[in-house]
Amino acid sequence: MTNYFLLVYNKKHEFLINKYGNKNQINLGSNYFIISCVLTLSIVFLMIIFPEIFNLKNIN
């Protein structure tokens, strides 16, 4: 229902098609996936190297 009011109501979808119809970004999904994986792995790697920064100190 929300998508209807955002796109279809008052013919807003026609404006978006006219504005962005010819612009295709083929690698957008793969770029998002690669950036997300690199960011997640770098945070995990930093947590292993510097546990003090993330308050992962050993209690004992």
Backbone bond lengths (Angstrom), bond angles and torsions (degrees), N, CA, C in turn:
res aa  C-N    CA-C-N  psi(-1)  N-CA   C-N-CA  omega(-1)  CA-C   N-CA-C  phi
1 M - - - 1.449 - - 1.528 111.05 -
2 T 1.338 115.76 -39.53 1.458 119.39 -179.88 1.521 110.93 -65.36
3 N 1.325 116.74 -38.42 1.464 120.05 179.44 1.519 111.89 -63.40
4 Y 1.318 116.66 -32.31 1.456 119.84 177.87 1.522 110.73 -61.67
5 F 1.317 116.14 -46.77 1.464 118.90 -178.78 1.526 112.60 -70.92
6 L 1.333 117.25 -28.47 1.458 119.67 179.79 1.527 112.75 -77.25
7 L 1.330 117.88 -33.86 1.463 120.27 -173.36 1.522 114.74 -115.54
8 V 1.302 117.11 -49.48 1.460 119.96 -168.37 1.521 112.17 -86.48
9 Y 1.312 117.63 -36.02 1.458 120.75 -177.55 1.529 110.26 -62.33
10 N 1.291 116.88 131.67 1.463 123.88 178.02 1.524 112.33 65.21
11 K 1.341 116.86 23.71 1.470 124.95 174.09 1.529 113.48 56.36
12 K 1.336 116.10 41.13 1.462 120.00 177.60 1.520 111.53 -72.34
13 H 1.325 117.09 -25.66 1.462 119.87 -179.91 1.521 111.47 -66.06
14 E 1.321 117.87 -31.79 1.467 120.52 178.30 1.524 110.98 -66.59
15 F 1.328 117.11 -37.68 1.463 120.40 176.30 1.521 111.08 -63.46
16 L 1.341 117.31 -42.55 1.456 120.88 179.29 1.522 111.92 -66.30
17 I 1.321 116.75 -38.25 1.468 120.24 178.23 1.528 110.36 -65.68
18 N 1.324 116.54 -41.93 1.471 119.63 179.16 1.524 111.74 -67.69
19 K 1.318 117.27 -35.18 1.459 120.53 -177.00 1.522 112.37 -78.91
20 Y 1.341 118.00 -42.73 1.461 121.64 -173.64 1.529 113.11 -116.02
21 G 1.285 119.55 15.09 1.447 122.27 -175.62 1.507 114.90 -62.88
22 N 1.310 118.56 -36.13 1.458 121.67 -175.54 1.513 113.86 -95.20
23 K 1.317 118.58 -1.57 1.461 121.90 -177.11 1.521 109.62 -99.22
24 N 1.316 115.94 108.25 1.465 121.01 178.23 1.512 108.92 -111.73
25 Q 1.317 115.88 125.59 1.453 120.90 175.37 1.524 107.26 -108.94
26 I 1.321 115.41 98.61 1.456 121.58 -172.67 1.523 111.26 -69.71
27 N 1.318 117.85 -41.55 1.457 121.26 -172.75 1.522 113.59 -92.17
28 L 1.297 119.52 15.67 1.457 121.34 -176.48 1.529 111.60 -63.74
29 G 1.315 118.24 -45.08 1.464 121.52 -179.84 1.509 112.58 -67.47
30 S 1.316 117.27 -42.40 1.456 119.76 179.88 1.529 111.15 -69.44
31 N 1.321 117.66 -37.10 1.464 120.21 175.96 1.526 110.98 -63.19
32 Y 1.307 117.33 -42.95 1.460 121.73 178.17 1.525 110.50 -61.40
33 F 1.322 117.51 -43.29 1.459 121.76 179.74 1.522 111.38 -64.04
34 I 1.315 117.43 -45.41 1.464 121.40 -178.55 1.527 110.86 -65.51
35 I 1.314 117.23 -44.86 1.465 120.62 179.74 1.519 110.83 -64.32
36 S 1.331 118.13 -40.06 1.459 121.57 178.68 1.523 111.40 -64.37
37 C 1.318 117.24 -43.09 1.476 120.81 179.42 1.520 111.63 -65.53
38 V 1.328 116.95 -43.87 1.464 120.37 -179.95 1.525 110.28 -64.26
39 L 1.303 117.30 -42.23 1.454 120.79 179.85 1.528 111.60 -64.73
40 T 1.323 117.31 -44.14 1.457 121.04 179.21 1.516 111.48 -64.94
41 L 1.315 117.67 -45.60 1.462 120.46 179.57 1.523 112.09 -65.92
42 S 1.314 117.23 -35.42 1.465 118.69 178.58 1.519 111.41 -68.82
43 I 1.321 118.46 -36.81 1.465 120.78 176.50 1.517 110.72 -65.96
44 V 1.318 117.74 -42.62 1.469 120.89 177.61 1.521 110.14 -64.06
45 F 1.307 117.31 -42.27 1.469 121.46 178.55 1.526 110.87 -62.30
46 L 1.328 117.52 -42.44 1.457 120.80 177.60 1.530 111.77 -66.07
47 M 1.318 117.14 -33.90 1.466 120.07 177.67 1.524 111.24 -66.42
48 I 1.318 116.87 -33.08 1.465 120.41 178.38 1.528 110.41 -73.95
49 I 1.324 116.84 -41.87 1.463 120.33 -176.82 1.532 111.81 -74.58
50 F 1.327 117.64 -44.24 1.464 122.35 -176.35 1.527 110.73 -121.14
51 P 1.329 118.61 74.58 1.474 119.60 -178.46 1.528 112.94 -69.53
52 E 1.325 118.08 -21.50 1.462 120.60 -179.21 1.527 111.65 -65.96
53 I 1.318 116.07 -34.42 1.463 120.42 -178.48 1.536 110.56 -65.42
54 F 1.314 116.46 -35.82 1.461 121.53 -176.77 1.525 112.48 -96.92
55 N 1.336 117.63 13.61 1.472 123.82 -179.45 1.525 112.01 57.03
56 L 1.318 116.23 44.86 1.450 121.97 178.62 1.532 110.67 -108.50
57 K 1.297 116.60 34.78 1.456 121.27 -179.18 1.520 110.18 -69.78
58 N 1.287 114.40 152.97 1.449 120.79 177.44 1.533 109.10 -75.27
59 I 1.325 117.69 132.84 1.465 122.20 -176.88 1.519 111.34 -72.06
60 N 1.308 117.74 -34.62 1.471 121.17 -176.63 1.472 112.84 -66.42
